[in-house]
Amino acid sequence: MQRFFTAVAVVALAFNATLTTAAGEHVIKSPDEKTRLEITSDAGRLSYSVTWGGHKILLPSQLSLFDAEKLEIRSATTHEADREWKPVWGQFRQVRDHFRELTLHLNTGTGAAVKLQCRLFNDGIGLRFVSDGKTLGALTNVNFRSEYRWPEKSELYFARGEKEPAGPISSKELARENLPGSVPVVVATGDGTFAALLESDLYSAREFSAMQLGHAASDAAVLVAQSAAQINTAAWQTPWRVLLFGRSPGDLLVSATPLNLAAECRLPDPSWIKPGKTMWDWRAHGYKAGEFQYGINTASYLRFIHFAASNNVQYFLIDDLWFKRASAGHLDASPEVDVPEIMRVARERGVKVLLYYDRNKGDVGDEALFPLLSSLGAAGTKYGFMGNKAEFTRTAIELAARHHLLIDFHDSPCPMTGVERTMPNAITREYCHAQQDSRRAFSPTSFLKMAMVNALTGPLDQANGSFGLNGINAGERQRGPKARNSYNSTVVSEAARVLVIFSGLISLPDAPEEYAKKADLFEFIRRLPPATWDDTKIINSQIGKCITTARRSGDEWFVGSVINETGGELQIPLDFLTPGVNYDATFYEDAPDSHYINNREAYRVRQGSVTQTDTLKPKLAPGGGHCVWIRPRTTF
């Protein structure tokens, strides 16, 4: 099968890393020599430690594969590679994959031989076990277990599914915490460096489920990640256990290491996969536009489609209740929903339609579901309520791809970091708290924590971009927050969040009329390209406090900033622009009296000019935001 992989340069290099510094001790450094991984073996027990730029990232911590079984190092080899590849879609047009690798060939107490691959990048490491190709015989319990003993002054942040991430939690407090079970974890080490724990390429580790977190039995202050499986096959591998490091949380967000560790694209021709923006009906139900009220019906859906077609929005997502019953190989549409008519108008207007599905109203059967959705004219599906199930997720992605369908997983899905490289039809997932999800509201601090913790796992479907904040808070939507006046944000912050949170499918949750009322502000969203970027930079990033993200498409830059409830002034140096070029800029700003509770919809739009030597100093309202669209000056 042909792989969609563009190798601009592939180089195998020799390097002078010290392999053995003492009996049972192995050391390898990253290509820039700043990352140092030490692995020691003592009486069949493996331990490892990581140093980056002279800073201790990880103190000696244990590694194991089989419970109570020894791992003896038989031999070691090294390898270096340097290449570039082009994603089908993503935050970067081109990705450099430059690493050094130490492979330890191990003997185990089970009699099987395995190897431990240790891959070092300049900003991260990956560890995984791989079989030697010999069958284990009867079912063997495999448990990839890695401990994490952080520096004493570390503070940790944990993702908690649809809840606000926990943290900061000190290393001493860690022992008393009831830990969430899943990744990622972000660590402020106390010396100006940040690290993140997650995994990559779970997709390729067929027998394994997503890794879970807990405490070490020997020391409750030590974090443990585990991935278990029962294996009797000859060829198998664990997911990569990943550590990232940087000078700021933003450095972690733009690291290519998780993608580089993921398997190359498995699709022979992924050219049919088109990321983009989508209108979404669910949060607009009950909205009144004059005499018209939005609901689950053909007339409402056609209004979304017409707006999408006129505003550079590529998709329309129809959520739950468009069908009433499901049975084997069949979906019964609701009487008010004329699916053929909806699809006909969408085709004429150049808009693609995605259809929601879950098994709560009957099981079509996944083998039948995807060809059925394709036959209806759908371009993809939003799949709900299956949870963090790795094998289901793999199968659903593959079946969707077989029928040229995009797939968006919802309701606490499997994170499966890196899968967008391997199977790029896995376009996004709700591994977060989506706006108004479960009809709960969402604070500025919560958003800023998720933007720097949950978002490390890959594209998120967070449904940012509500513009009718006053009406939502007044209870004018059937599926708005249960508590009135609890959706706290400014409308400019909502626009900025659309850019800050990366997703292959950007879901816009408001009624078309609300975007039309603020057409000058919606211009920022309308101008955004369809989720494929040439470059991405994180300029400001403080967990729970503020973030500034800049993304480039061609010669144009889009910059979005969000701040917490305190508000304040940010510094945004424009040194990423091309020197000597004059740029026109449109600024989308909080008004002087904007406030995330008292004056949510106040904003202003103004024109200006900038150059590479400028530093923007916007003042953001409490809970507010700031956006800039920058493009080279056009002269006539």
Buried (B, 14 or more C-beta within 10 A) or exposed (E): EEEBEEEEEEEEEEEEBEBEEEEBBBBBBBBEEBBBBBBBBEEBEBBBBBBBBEBBBBBEBBBBBBEEBBBBBEEBEBBBBBBBBBBBBBBBBBBBBBBBBBBBBBBBEBEBBBBBBBBBBBBBBBBBBBBEEEBBEEEBEBBBBBBBBBBEEBBBBBBBBBEBBBBBBBBEEBEEBEBBBBBBBBBBBBEEBBBBBBBBBBBBBBBBBBBBBBBBEEEBBBBBBBBBBEBEEEEBBBBBBBBBBBEBBBBBBBBBBBBBBBBEBBBEEBEEBBBBBBBBBBBBBBBEBEEEBBBBBBEBBBBBBBBBBEBBBBBBBBBBBBBEEBEEEEBEBBEBBBBEEBBEBBEEBEBBBBBBBBBEBBEBBBEBBBBBBBEBBBBBBBBBEBEBBBEBBBEBBBBBBEBBBBBBBBBBBBBBBBBBBBBBBBBBBBBBBBBBBEBBBBBBBBBBBBBBBBBBBBBBBBBBBBBBBBBBBEBBBBBBBEEEBBBBBBBBBBBBBBBBBBBBBBBBBBBBBBBBBBEEBBBBBBBBBBBBBBBBBBBBBBBBBBBBBBBBBEEBBBBBBBBBBEBBEBEBBBEBBEEEEEBBBBBBBBBEEBBBBEBBBBBBBEEEEBBBEBEBEBBBBBBBBBBBBBBBEEEE
